[in-house]
Every structure is written in structure tokens, then in C-alpha cells.
Amino acid sequence: MSGVQEAQRLTKEKSKCKSQIQKFYAGKHILLTGCTGYLGTLILEKILHTCTEISKLYILVREKKNMVIEDRLKKLFESEVFDRLRESNPNYMEKIVLIYGDLNKDDLGLSPENRRCLIENVNIIIHNASIVRYDVKPSYVLRTNVIGTDKLLQLATECSHLEIFAYVSTAYSHPSNIIKEEKFYPPPADLKLIGDVIKADEENEAGITNEAIRDITGDWLNLYPFSKATAEGLVEAYGRKRSLPCIVYRPSIILGAYNEPIPGWIGNKNGPVILFRALRGGFMHVLQCNENECNMDLIPVDMTVNSLLASIWDYVVHRETHEPQVYNYGSSDWNPLSNKNLQAYGMEIAHTYPSNEMVWYPFVVQINNFYGFAILFTLFSIIPGILADLIFLLRWEKPIFTTILKSAILNYATLRRYLVPERILKTDNLKRVLSLANSADMKEFFFDLSAMDWNQLFQRNNRGFRKLLKEPLEPSPAALRKYRNLKILHYTVLGLLVLFLLNLFYRITCNIFSLLA
């Protein structure tokens, strides 16, 4: 073999050991929205930590609660989630361009200079910003999630070097589909209807009524998935009619981190976190679901970020058509988790790491019938909750039971709508991306759900959960004593209940035989 051939072989082998995805992002100008949210924080950290050769990362931030954008950015980077970034890349701020922007404002609130800068430089737009909260005006949700997306798409059409517009949606944008394919579905509304709803909400001092919202959203659970589905329709329209290179990325329910930047890191107390807190603390004991048939589609936040960045790479590098594309990411089609197994993992953690705020011994009953669920929920949660808070009040302590229970019920009511038997989120596109990735890609951008261990994920998330609630990582002696006493009390009550029922059965049986004699 000649020296030239040997050099070519070595170069080829060396290139195989480099991450293709990292090389793709080298030199890129990226615009990211929603960087201060849960998912956005990890997108920001991952790009700065792993894709160190990017040219610039433009982050769109709005003022909030009288905090200017510089202060919001400073507060964001004080989080421990950026610790490894500070160690590995201390000059990371040189890559960041902070831009004031607001999806609710005309022209996105951009100054002429900033708009021109984005138009002339941006290669990749990752639109992650959205309003998830349910306690804000409908017009604000629709302006941000729909109108704001439309304005950002308009900006994208003006970008002279744009390679892709990536819209982060949700796997539940069309919740009525049992099998959700990686395709676009008809949107529930157009811009005219959205504009009419916004106008009606803003012109009425009391806002639009809940009944009117239910009439508008129809089969959709609330305005959040309704607005995301509508925005997906806008992305598809821009892709097909204006030839804008774009994708829709649909993640399912996002948990804490599996590996990075901190194993088990959890960024907020919403959704599954609140529900687990209620179950672990003995505040809640009954769930309405078939434990064997229902799957909870859960994914770690770090693997979500990795799969998003891999999807962007795939579409730009490997796409054979200019048509917009959809990438779903969820575990139901990849590494399904039944409710029965989820309950087992959760209860194991609850019993191994008891909480100081525990009010009863943790146990869970899953029942499919709504009326049976309502009766048991009242007996096991609502009545004990009211009694427990009365005891707190008599002791001049702050009642916590009903507050936590109310929050858990609201979050569970949302999650329960997604617990449909045999619901499958198809993930063929990301499985294909996985087949194209080399070993370096999988090391730096790990997103293979089939290689993830559920028990390990929940054990790590438990540590993140305890840290989030400012609890010690190991249970305190007081918590262990409380757990032991509540366990004794729980089984004593069960034993007395069984004796009472046996005695009742015996008396009824004796009376029947005496009548027959």
C-alpha cells in the first residue's frame, strides 16, 4: 500500500471516530427561543458544551417580572446545570449573542439592527418557546404559541443562509390519535379563527368564557395542545407553500436527565414531579387506569435534547426532499413502560427513600372504572386530607395536604387524558437517524431509548427530585421513624378492617342460617 493510500485510510478511520453531528454544527449560527425554560435550558447547555465549534448562538429573551434580559441571563447561568460547561469551556459566553425579543410583540420586538443581524447570519432556528401554563389569559397563550410562531416563520423566510427551521411541539398536539404517525395532521384552526378568539378575549374585560374555550378547542384537552397543533399547521404550510426547510419535533412527557449534564437533574416541579410527590408522601393513593394495558410515554430530558439536535442534523444532511418532516420521540414504540411497572418503580423509591412530609404509608390502587375510582379517591385521599389539615391547623401549623393534593389532581387530570390503552407514538424517523449515527455520535448525543434502563432512570431522578425539594439525598432518621410508624399504623388499620369485615360476614351468615333453620 502506497503512502498516499495509507494516509487516506488513516484519515477515513479517524473521521469515523469523530461525531458527524458535532462536525455539522461547526461554524453554524443558531437562533434559539425558549432558552430559559426546562427543555430550553438543556438545549442551551448542550449546544455550548458539546458543539463548541459553533460560530454564534443567538438567544431570544424577553423581560420578565421587572428583570432585564441581562439579569435573566445571569440568573440562568448561575444554575448548577452549567457547572460542567464552566469547567470545560470557560469562554462559552463569547459564543452567545443575547437579543431582546418577545413573541407577543409586533415584529417579535426585535430592533432593526438585531433583525438584520439574524437575517444575514442565521443558519438554524430552533423554536422552543411556548406557554404551557393554564392560569394565563387565552389571548396570551394564542399570541405566543400561534401568532409568535407565524412571525418567527416569516423571519425565517427572510434569512438568506437558513438551512432549517425546527419547531418543538408535543406528542400530544393531536391527542385523539391512538397511533400517532410521523406526519402532519389537519390543524384545528387557522390564523383567522385564532385572531378572532384573541380579539374576543382582549375586548372583554372578563375575558372569553371557559365554555367558549371548550367549544373552540373541541377534542383538544386545553389551549396548549390546541395551539401547538395549530402552529404545526403553520410550519407545514410554510414548508409546502414557501419551500421553507422545516421540521416539527414532537417529544412525549419529559422527565429528569438520564446522564447529562447532571444525572437525575430536574428543572421544575410540574407534571409528573407533582404527581410523584403526592404518591410518595401518602397524599394520593388511587389512580384511574388499567395498570397492564396503559403505557406512560416518558423520556429523559437530556436524551430529548440529543434527539432534537440529531433530527436537525439528519434533515439538513440526509433529506431527499424539500417537504417538511416530522420527528416523534417517545418510549411507547421504543422501550414501552406499563403503568404496572411504573408503579413498581415509584413505590420502591417511596419505600426506600421516605419523605419527611409523608402523612400516610405510600400505596397505590389502580382502577379503571370511574365511579369506583371516585369512591376510593374520596375515601383514601380527600377525607383523610381534610382531617389531616384540620390536625395541622389545631397544632398551629401550616396545612399542606389539600394544597399538594389539589396540585396533584390538576396535573393528574391532564396526564390521565394521555393514558390511553395501546397509544403508540411512532418513532421510525429517529430510529433511522440512530442507524446513521456512528459511535462518536452516540457517545456525544445518546438518544437510544432501547439502551436506557428504566430503574436506573427513576433512581437517578429520585436524587434530582429530592434535591429539587431541598431534601437530603439519603432519608433522615426522623423520616425513617415516621415511615416505620405509619407502616405499622397502616397495616394495623388494614388488619382491623379485615377483622371487622370477617365479623360482619360471620354475623350475616349466622342470621341467614338462623332464618333458614
C-alpha positions as CSV (number, residue, x, y, z in Angstrom):
1,M,0.0,0.0,0.0
2,S,1.4,3.4,-1.0
3,G,2.0,6.2,1.5
4,V,-0.9,8.2,-0.1
5,Q,-3.3,5.3,0.2
6,E,-2.3,4.7,3.8
7,A,-2.8,8.3,4.7
8,Q,-6.2,8.2,3.1
9,R,-7.1,5.1,5.0
10,L,-6.0,6.7,8.3
11,T,-7.9,9.9,7.6
12,K,-11.0,7.9,6.8
13,E,-10.7,5.8,10.0
14,K,-10.1,9.0,12.0
15,S,-13.1,10.7,10.5
16,K,-15.2,7.7,11.5
17,C,-14.2,8.3,15.1
18,K,-15.4,11.9,15.0
19,S,-19.0,12.8,15.7
20,Q,-20.8,13.6,12.4
21,I,-23.3,15.7,14.4
22,Q,-20.6,17.8,16.0
23,K,-19.0,18.4,12.7
24,F,-22.3,19.5,11.2
25,Y,-22.8,22.2,13.9
26,A,-19.3,23.6,13.5
27,G,-19.4,27.1,12.1
28,K,-23.2,27.4,12.4
29,H,-25.2,30.5,13.5
30,I,-28.1,29.2,15.6
31,L,-31.1,31.1,16.9
32,L,-32.8,29.6,19.9
33,T,-36.1,30.6,21.6
34,G,-37.3,29.5,24.9
35,C,-33.8,29.0,26.4
36,T,-35.0,29.9,30.0
37,G,-37.5,27.0,30.2
38,Y,-36.9,23.5,31.3
39,L,-36.1,21.9,27.9
40,G,-34.6,25.1,26.6
41,T,-32.1,25.3,29.4
42,L,-30.7,21.9,28.4
43,I,-30.7,22.7,24.7
44,L,-28.6,25.8,25.5
45,E,-26.2,23.9,27.8
46,K,-25.8,21.0,25.3
47,I,-25.0,23.2,22.3
48,L,-22.5,25.3,24.3
49,H,-20.9,22.2,25.9
50,T,-20.8,19.7,23.1
51,C,-21.0,21.8,19.9
52,T,-18.1,24.1,20.9
53,E,-17.2,25.0,17.3
54,I,-20.4,26.8,16.5
55,S,-20.0,30.3,15.3
56,K,-22.7,32.1,17.3
57,L,-25.7,31.1,19.4
58,Y,-28.4,33.9,19.3
59,I,-30.8,33.6,22.2
60,L,-34.1,35.4,22.2
61,V,-35.1,36.5,25.7
62,R,-37.9,38.8,26.9
63,E,-38.1,40.8,30.1
64,K,-39.9,39.2,32.9
65,K,-41.1,40.4,36.4
66,N,-39.1,43.7,36.0
67,M,-35.9,41.8,35.2
68,V,-34.0,43.0,32.2
69,I,-32.7,40.3,29.8
70,E,-29.1,40.6,31.0
71,D,-30.2,39.9,34.6
72,R,-32.3,36.9,33.4
73,L,-29.4,35.5,31.5
74,K,-27.1,36.0,34.5
75,K,-29.5,34.3,36.8
76,L,-30.0,31.4,34.3
77,F,-26.2,30.7,34.1
78,E,-25.9,30.6,37.9
79,S,-27.7,27.2,37.8
80,E,-25.7,24.1,38.7
81,V,-26.7,22.7,35.3
82,F,-24.0,24.9,33.7
83,D,-21.2,23.7,36.1
84,R,-19.7,21.3,33.6
85,L,-19.8,24.0,30.9
86,R,-17.9,26.4,33.1
87,E,-15.2,23.8,33.6
88,S,-14.9,22.5,30.1
89,N,-15.5,25.8,28.2
90,P,-14.9,28.8,30.4
91,N,-15.1,31.2,27.4
92,Y,-18.6,30.0,26.4
93,M,-20.1,33.5,26.7
94,E,-18.1,34.5,23.6
95,K,-20.4,32.3,21.6
96,I,-23.6,33.9,22.9
97,V,-25.4,36.8,21.4
98,L,-28.2,38.0,23.7
99,I,-31.2,39.5,21.8
100,Y,-34.2,41.1,23.3
101,G,-37.3,39.6,21.7
102,D,-41.0,38.9,22.6
103,L,-43.2,36.6,20.7
104,N,-46.2,38.7,21.8
105,K,-44.9,41.9,20.2
106,D,-45.0,43.2,16.7
107,D,-42.0,42.1,14.7
108,L,-41.1,39.9,17.7
109,G,-39.9,43.0,19.5
110,L,-36.7,43.0,17.5
111,S,-34.7,46.1,16.9
112,P,-33.9,46.8,13.2
113,E,-30.3,46.1,13.8
114,N,-30.9,42.7,15.5
115,R,-33.4,41.7,12.9
116,R,-30.9,42.5,10.1
117,C,-28.2,40.6,12.0
118,L,-30.4,37.5,12.2
119,I,-31.5,37.7,8.6
120,E,-27.9,37.9,7.4
121,N,-26.3,35.2,9.6
122,V,-28.7,32.6,11.0
123,N,-28.4,29.0,9.6
124,I,-30.6,27.2,12.1
125,I,-33.7,28.3,14.0
126,I,-34.8,26.2,17.0
127,H,-38.2,27.5,18.1
128,N,-38.7,26.0,21.5
129,A,-40.6,28.8,23.3
130,S,-44.2,28.3,24.2
131,I,-46.7,29.0,27.0
132,V,-47.6,25.8,28.9
133,R,-49.3,27.3,31.9
134,Y,-53.1,27.2,32.3
135,D,-53.5,30.2,34.5
136,V,-52.9,32.9,31.9
137,K,-55.3,34.6,29.5
138,P,-56.2,32.6,26.4
139,S,-55.2,35.5,24.2
140,Y,-51.7,35.4,25.7
141,V,-51.4,31.7,25.0
142,L,-52.6,32.0,21.4
143,R,-50.5,35.1,20.7
144,T,-47.3,33.4,22.0
145,N,-47.8,29.9,20.7
146,V,-49.5,30.6,17.4
147,I,-49.1,34.2,16.3
148,G,-45.5,34.3,17.6
149,T,-44.7,31.1,15.6
150,D,-46.1,32.7,12.5
151,K,-43.9,35.8,13.0
152,L,-40.8,33.7,13.5
153,L,-41.6,31.7,10.4
154,Q,-41.9,35.0,8.5
155,L,-38.5,35.9,9.8
156,A,-37.1,32.5,8.7
157,T,-38.2,33.1,5.1
158,E,-36.1,36.3,5.1
159,C,-32.9,34.6,6.4
160,S,-30.6,34.3,3.4
161,H,-28.5,31.4,4.8
162,L,-31.2,29.4,6.6
163,E,-30.8,25.6,6.5
164,I,-33.6,24.6,8.8
165,F,-36.4,25.8,11.0
166,A,-37.0,23.3,13.8
167,Y,-40.3,23.7,15.7
168,V,-40.5,22.0,19.1
169,S,-44.1,20.8,19.5
170,T,-45.5,18.0,21.7
171,A,-46.5,14.4,21.1
172,Y,-50.0,15.3,22.3
173,S,-50.7,18.1,19.8
174,H,-53.3,15.7,18.4
175,P,-54.3,13.6,21.5
176,S,-57.2,11.8,19.8
177,N,-54.9,9.7,17.7
178,I,-54.3,6.2,19.1
179,I,-51.3,5.6,16.8
180,K,-49.6,8.9,16.1
181,E,-47.6,8.7,12.9
182,E,-44.7,10.9,11.9
183,K,-46.8,13.0,9.6
184,F,-48.8,16.3,9.7
185,Y,-52.4,16.2,10.8
186,P,-55.1,18.7,9.9
187,P,-54.8,21.8,12.2
188,P,-57.8,22.6,14.4
189,A,-57.8,26.3,13.5
190,D,-56.4,28.9,11.1
191,L,-55.0,32.3,11.7
192,K,-58.3,34.0,11.2
193,L,-60.0,32.0,13.9
194,I,-57.1,32.5,16.3
195,G,-57.3,36.2,15.6
196,D,-61.0,36.3,16.3
197,V,-60.5,34.4,19.6
198,I,-57.7,36.8,20.7
199,K,-59.8,39.8,19.8
200,A,-62.8,38.5,21.8
201,D,-60.7,37.7,24.8
202,E,-59.0,41.1,24.8
203,E,-62.1,43.2,24.2
204,N,-64.0,41.6,27.0
205,E,-62.8,42.7,30.4
206,A,-63.6,39.4,32.0
207,G,-62.1,37.6,29.1
208,I,-63.5,34.8,27.0
209,T,-65.6,32.2,29.0
210,N,-64.4,28.7,29.7
211,E,-67.5,27.4,27.9
212,A,-66.4,29.3,24.8
213,I,-62.9,27.9,25.1
214,R,-64.2,24.4,25.3
215,D,-66.4,24.9,22.2
216,I,-63.3,26.2,20.3
217,T,-60.9,23.5,21.4
218,G,-63.3,20.7,20.9
219,D,-61.5,17.3,21.2
220,W,-58.3,19.1,22.5
221,L,-57.7,18.9,26.2
222,N,-57.0,22.6,26.6
223,L,-55.5,25.6,24.7
224,Y,-51.9,24.3,25.0
225,P,-52.2,21.2,22.7
226,F,-54.7,23.1,20.6
227,S,-52.3,26.0,20.0
228,K,-49.4,23.6,19.3
229,A,-51.4,21.7,16.7
230,T,-52.4,25.0,15.0
231,A,-48.7,26.1,15.0
232,E,-47.8,22.7,13.4
233,G,-50.2,23.5,10.6
234,L,-48.4,26.9,10.1
235,V,-45.0,25.1,9.9
236,E,-46.4,22.7,7.3
237,A,-47.9,25.5,5.3
238,Y,-44.6,27.5,5.2
239,G,-42.7,24.3,4.3
240,R,-45.0,23.3,1.4
241,K,-46.1,26.7,0.0
242,R,-42.9,28.7,0.6
243,S,-40.4,25.9,0.3
244,L,-39.1,26.7,3.8
245,P,-36.8,23.8,5.1
246,C,-38.5,22.9,8.3
247,I,-39.3,20.1,10.7
248,V,-41.7,19.5,13.6
249,Y,-40.2,17.7,16.6
250,R,-42.7,16.0,18.9
251,P,-41.4,14.8,22.3
252,S,-43.7,13.0,24.8
253,I,-43.7,13.5,28.6
254,I,-40.3,14.7,29.7
255,L,-38.7,13.5,32.9
256,G,-35.4,14.5,34.5
257,A,-31.9,13.8,33.0
258,Y,-30.6,10.3,32.5
259,N,-26.9,11.1,32.1
260,E,-26.1,14.8,31.5
261,P,-25.3,17.4,32.5
262,I,-26.2,16.0,35.9
263,P,-27.7,12.6,36.2
264,G,-31.3,13.0,37.5
265,W,-31.4,16.8,37.2
266,I,-35.0,18.1,37.2
267,G,-35.7,21.7,36.3
268,N,-39.2,22.3,37.6
269,K,-41.9,20.9,39.9
270,N,-44.6,20.4,37.3
271,G,-46.4,17.4,35.8
272,P,-45.1,14.0,36.8
273,V,-43.0,15.6,39.6
274,I,-46.1,16.9,41.5
275,L,-47.9,13.6,41.0
276,F,-44.9,11.6,42.4
277,R,-44.7,13.9,45.3
278,A,-48.3,13.3,46.2
279,L,-48.0,9.5,45.8
280,R,-44.7,9.3,47.7
281,G,-46.0,11.4,50.6
282,G,-49.1,9.3,51.0
283,F,-51.3,12.2,49.9
284,M,-52.8,10.3,47.0
285,H,-53.4,6.5,46.7
286,V,-55.8,5.9,43.8
287,L,-55.3,6.3,40.0
288,Q,-57.8,5.7,37.3
289,C,-56.2,3.5,34.7
290,N,-55.7,-0.1,33.6
291,E,-52.3,-1.0,35.1
292,N,-51.5,-3.6,32.4
293,E,-52.9,-2.0,29.2
294,C,-51.9,1.6,29.6
295,N,-48.4,2.9,28.9
296,M,-47.0,6.1,30.2
297,D,-44.8,7.6,27.4
298,L,-41.9,9.1,29.3
299,I,-38.5,10.3,28.1
300,P,-35.4,11.8,29.8
301,V,-34.8,15.5,29.1
302,D,-31.1,15.1,28.1
303,M,-32.0,12.3,25.5
304,T,-34.8,14.6,24.3
305,V,-32.3,17.4,23.6
306,N,-29.9,14.9,21.9
307,S,-32.6,13.5,19.6
308,L,-33.7,17.0,18.7
309,L,-30.2,18.0,17.6
310,A,-29.8,14.7,15.8
311,S,-33.1,15.3,14.0
312,I,-31.8,18.7,12.7
313,W,-28.6,17.1,11.5
314,D,-30.5,14.4,9.7
315,Y,-32.9,16.7,7.9
316,V,-30.2,19.0,6.6
317,V,-27.7,16.4,5.7
318,H,-29.8,13.4,4.5
319,R,-33.1,14.7,3.3
320,E,-34.1,13.7,-0.2
321,T,-37.0,16.1,-0.5
322,H,-37.8,19.7,0.4
323,E,-41.0,18.6,2.0
324,P,-41.4,19.4,5.8
325,Q,-40.8,16.4,8.0
326,V,-42.0,15.2,11.5
327,Y,-39.8,13.5,14.1
328,N,-41.6,11.9,17.0
329,Y,-39.7,10.9,20.2
330,G,-41.2,8.7,22.8
331,S,-40.8,5.4,24.6
332,S,-44.1,3.7,23.7
333,D,-42.7,2.5,20.4
334,W,-39.2,2.1,21.5
335,N,-39.0,0.9,25.1
336,P,-42.6,0.7,26.5
337,L,-43.2,1.1,30.2
338,S,-46.5,-0.2,31.5
339,N,-48.3,1.5,34.4
340,K,-47.8,-1.6,36.5
341,N,-44.0,-1.4,36.1
342,L,-44.1,2.4,36.6
343,Q,-46.0,1.9,39.9
344,A,-43.5,-0.7,41.0
345,Y,-40.5,1.6,40.3
346,G,-42.2,4.5,42.1
347,M,-43.3,2.6,45.1
348,E,-39.9,1.0,45.5
349,I,-38.4,4.5,45.7
350,A,-41.1,5.8,48.0
351,H,-40.4,2.9,50.5
352,T,-36.6,3.1,50.2
353,Y,-36.4,6.9,50.5
354,P,-39.3,8.0,52.7
355,S,-40.2,11.7,52.8
356,N,-40.3,14.0,55.8
357,E,-43.6,15.3,54.6
358,M,-45.2,11.9,54.5
359,V,-48.7,11.8,56.0
360,W,-49.5,8.1,55.4
361,Y,-47.9,4.9,54.3
362,P,-47.4,5.1,50.5
363,F,-49.5,2.6,48.4
364,V,-51.3,2.8,45.1
365,V,-54.5,1.3,43.8
366,Q,-55.2,1.5,40.1
367,I,-58.8,1.1,39.0
368,N,-60.3,1.5,35.5
369,N,-63.9,2.2,36.5
370,F,-64.5,6.0,37.0
371,Y,-67.2,5.5,39.7
372,G,-65.0,3.1,41.7
373,F,-62.1,5.5,41.3
374,A,-64.2,8.4,42.6
375,I,-65.4,6.5,45.7
376,L,-61.9,5.2,46.6
377,F,-60.3,8.6,45.9
378,T,-62.8,10.2,48.3
379,L,-62.2,7.6,51.0
380,F,-58.4,7.3,50.6
381,S,-57.4,10.9,49.8
382,I,-60.0,13.6,50.1
383,I,-61.4,12.8,53.5
384,P,-58.0,11.9,55.1
385,G,-56.6,15.1,53.6
386,I,-59.2,17.3,55.1
387,L,-58.8,15.6,58.5
388,A,-55.0,15.9,58.3
389,D,-55.1,19.6,57.6
390,L,-57.5,20.1,60.5
391,I,-55.0,18.5,62.7
392,F,-52.3,20.8,61.3
393,L,-54.5,23.8,62.0
394,L,-55.2,22.7,65.6
395,R,-51.4,22.5,66.1
396,W,-51.0,26.0,64.6
397,E,-49.1,24.5,61.7
398,K,-49.5,25.4,58.0
399,P,-51.8,22.9,56.3
400,I,-50.1,21.2,53.3
401,F,-52.3,18.2,52.4
402,T,-55.0,19.8,50.4
403,T,-52.6,22.2,48.6
404,I,-50.4,19.3,47.4
405,L,-53.4,17.1,46.6
406,K,-55.1,19.9,44.6
407,S,-52.0,20.4,42.5
408,A,-51.6,16.7,42.0
409,I,-55.2,16.3,41.0
410,L,-54.9,19.1,38.4
411,N,-51.7,17.6,36.9
412,Y,-53.0,14.0,37.0
413,A,-56.2,15.1,35.3
414,T,-54.0,16.3,32.4
415,L,-51.8,13.3,32.4
416,R,-54.7,10.8,32.6
417,R,-56.0,12.0,29.3
418,Y,-52.9,10.7,27.7
419,L,-53.1,7.3,29.4
420,V,-55.0,5.6,26.5
421,P,-54.6,1.9,26.1
422,E,-52.4,0.9,23.2
423,R,-51.5,4.5,22.4
424,I,-48.3,4.3,20.3
425,L,-46.1,7.2,19.2
426,K,-44.3,6.1,16.1
427,T,-40.6,6.9,16.1
428,D,-39.4,5.5,12.8
429,N,-37.5,8.6,11.7
430,L,-35.3,8.8,14.8
431,K,-34.7,5.0,14.6
432,R,-33.4,5.7,11.1
433,V,-31.3,8.5,12.4
434,L,-29.9,6.2,15.0
435,S,-28.8,3.8,12.3
436,L,-26.9,6.6,10.5
437,A,-25.1,7.7,13.7
438,N,-21.6,6.5,14.4
439,S,-20.1,5.5,17.8
440,A,-18.9,9.1,18.4
441,D,-22.4,10.4,17.7
442,M,-23.9,8.0,20.2
443,K,-21.3,9.0,22.8
444,E,-21.9,12.7,22.5
445,F,-25.6,12.6,21.5
446,F,-27.0,9.5,23.2
447,F,-30.8,9.1,22.5
448,D,-31.3,5.3,22.0
449,L,-34.2,4.6,24.3
450,S,-33.8,0.9,23.9
451,A,-30.5,1.1,25.7
452,M,-32.0,3.0,28.6
453,D,-32.6,1.3,31.9
454,W,-35.9,2.4,33.5
455,N,-35.0,1.5,37.0
456,Q,-31.7,3.5,36.7
457,L,-33.6,6.5,35.3
458,F,-36.0,6.6,38.2
459,Q,-33.3,6.1,40.8
460,R,-31.3,9.0,39.3
461,N,-34.5,11.1,39.0
462,N,-35.2,10.4,42.7
463,R,-32.0,12.1,43.6
464,G,-32.8,15.0,41.4
465,F,-36.3,15.2,42.9
466,R,-35.0,15.2,46.5
467,K,-32.5,17.9,45.5
468,L,-35.3,20.0,43.9
469,L,-37.3,19.8,47.1
470,K,-34.2,20.6,49.2
471,E,-34.4,17.2,50.9
472,P,-31.3,15.2,52.0
473,L,-30.2,12.7,49.4
474,E,-30.5,10.0,52.0
475,P,-33.5,9.7,54.2
476,S,-33.2,11.3,57.7
477,P,-33.6,9.2,60.9
478,A,-36.8,11.1,61.6
479,A,-38.2,10.2,58.1
480,L,-37.3,6.6,58.7
481,R,-39.0,6.6,62.1
482,K,-42.1,8.2,60.6
483,Y,-42.2,5.7,57.8
484,R,-41.9,2.8,60.2
485,N,-44.7,4.2,62.5
486,L,-47.0,4.9,59.5
487,K,-46.4,1.4,58.2
488,I,-47.4,-0.2,61.5
489,L,-50.4,2.1,61.7
490,H,-51.4,1.3,58.1
491,Y,-51.3,-2.5,58.5
492,T,-53.0,-2.2,61.9
493,V,-55.9,-0.3,60.3
494,L,-56.0,-2.9,57.5
495,G,-56.0,-5.7,60.0
496,L,-58.8,-4.2,62.0
497,L,-60.8,-3.6,58.8
498,V,-60.4,-7.2,57.7
499,L,-61.5,-8.4,61.2
500,F,-64.5,-6.1,61.0
501,L,-65.5,-7.4,57.6
502,L,-65.0,-11.0,58.7
503,N,-67.1,-10.4,61.8
504,L,-69.8,-8.7,59.7
505,F,-69.7,-11.6,57.2
506,Y,-70.0,-14.1,60.1
507,R,-72.9,-12.3,61.7
508,I,-74.8,-12.0,58.4
509,T,-74.1,-15.7,57.7
510,C,-75.4,-16.7,61.2
511,N,-78.5,-14.7,60.7
512,I,-79.2,-16.3,57.3
513,F,-78.8,-19.8,58.7
514,S,-81.0,-19.0,61.8
515,L,-83.7,-17.8,59.4
516,L,-83.5,-21.0,57.4
517,A,-83.5,-23.2,60.5
